[in-house]
Amino acid sequence: MKGKAVRFVAFWLAAFASFLASPLAASADEFRTPSISAVRVEWRAVLDQLRAEINTQPSIAANFSFASQRRVPSYDPRSRPALVQLNAITSQLFPGIGRSPIPVLLPFDTASYLEARQGSASQSLSVSRYQADFRPADLFHAGAAGYDAMFALEPGAGEMPERTFARPVEVHITGSLLLYDLNDRLGGKGEPVKSLSAQYPDIRRVIREGYVRYAFTRFGVPYVVSIHCLDSVPRLRRLACREAYPVAERFLKALRVTGGQPARVRRDIASISAERPATASPDFTYRPSGDIVANSGYRKQAGRTDLTAYSQIRFPLAKAPAFVHSQSFGRRADQYPWQDNFCEARSFEVGQCATGFGHQGQDIRPGACPPNKEGEPCDPKRQAVVAVRDGVVIRSPGQQGATLQVNTQTEHIRFRYMHMNPSAMDADGLLNGRRVTEGEKIGVVSNYLDHPNGTTRHLHFDVQVFTRDGWLWVNPYTTLVSAYERLIRGRGREIGPEPPAAAAVAHAQPEDVIQRLDPQEGGGN
């Protein structure tokens, strides 16, 4: 009996040792895809709201039929003909609005617009008059995950209170069927807005990551209206958040059901192991996620581990080798191993960093510039930056950052590029609404930071995902490691973490560097 007990213990010890050596056990620290929740839309409430809005102008009510056909699936357009009719009208101003699987809320009074169009001999009506004096949309993009739109209000428009900031104020709105499940210690916070509580009972206002955000739920769907601002005193070139409040509230009070069409019910998307090459790379190495240069975090705090590959992207530089390293701390090494710099000290709020402040993204340096196949030398100032996915560009003229948005059945995500020259991007038409394809050249690695030669030559790249608090920055390090492995067709080797003795001294005070940025940009060195 004693011998059986010994063999039993030996068997389980061997099994446990085998488990530790197995791929299953090793997967505990593997890269993971994001966990995403899908919401359900209350379309009956949408139709009730639309009917009430249309009935404010009885003369145009006959243009809409609210009687649905029976025995057709709820996602069949015939089940809600009024939405089909609405989309046909508003798509002339907001192309593709019917692609949104959620109700599209915009500051557009469809009923008054149609009533005026019926009584006007001319079809050319001032759109701003029917959208609370906001300019025609600078951006509207609807896709399988929801929609995004951007409007601007000129100084002095609509008898608004005077403000010190002398430029148009851009207002963004997003409604999404998909929500990224983040471990977010700041999530759900905010203050109620009494002036809007009757229209939006659960609305809350929060200043977060450089934006004032108004988050609310309507028809079961989360929406967020946001304005880029600084929580400071008003200045001529810096929009103070207190100046943004009346603009945002004017926008919110004007929201109406403007379009959208039911789709098949979407399921939640569980996190799974991310695909990676099976063959090992002979030279690519990287330090662990969260292992930033020692003492380089805000108040010398460490980084934060995040093993999520948020999207399967094409690497943002056209060619390897490329190197992810700090541009502000330590030695700027054009060599492996890579090192995370997401939570380095900056004056930007980043909720995913322990201190609430960080870099927002990762700095990428191109490798040496090799000759082409014909042996001709290449120009190191012309190393290409490419689109990481098929998507739509979000960028106004003159802005330093270019954002690429992806809106599909399974993703609602943004990728931002910094330090390319704004004049060159303007000339290339890298502006709001432009569609680009994965791998398409969209610029070159440069050194623009308010002016040419304002920083070292590198690309700042970051990732934002949609949550109930709006678009939040997440660490792109693991996403970039995964993308680079696909580019070089080899799996990297994790080494480290960096020894404490490798603590480095900053080349510059990051806060001073960031203060030179246009406050409408964000991003970092």
Buried (B, 14 or more C-beta within 10 A) or exposed (E): EEEEEEEEEEEEEEEEEEEEEEEEEEEEEEBBBBBBBBBEBBBEEBBBBBBEBBEEBEEBBEBBEBEBEEEEEBBEBEBBBBBBBBBEBBBEBBEBBBBBBBBBBBBBBBBBBBBBBEEEEEEEEEBBEBBBBBBEBBBBBBBBBBBBBBBBBBEEBBEBEEBBBEEBBBBBBBBBBBBBBBEBEBBEEBEEBEEBEEEBEEBBBBBBBBBBBBBBBBBBBBBBBBBBBBEEEBBEEBBBBBBBBBBBBBBBEBBBBBBBBBBEEBEEBEEEEBEBBEEEBEEBBBBBBBBBBBBBBBEEBBBBBBBBBBBBBBBBBBBBBBBBBBBBBBEBEEEBBBBBBBBBBBBBBBBBBBBBBBBBBBBBBBBEBEEEEEEEEEEEEEBBBBBBBBBBBBBBEEBBBBBBBBBBBBBBBBBBBBBBBBEEBBEBEBBBBBEBEBBEEBBBBBBBBEEEEBBBBBBBBBBBBBBBBBBBBBBBBBBBBBBBBBBBEBBBBBBEBBEEEEBBEBBEEBEEBBEEBBBBBBBBB
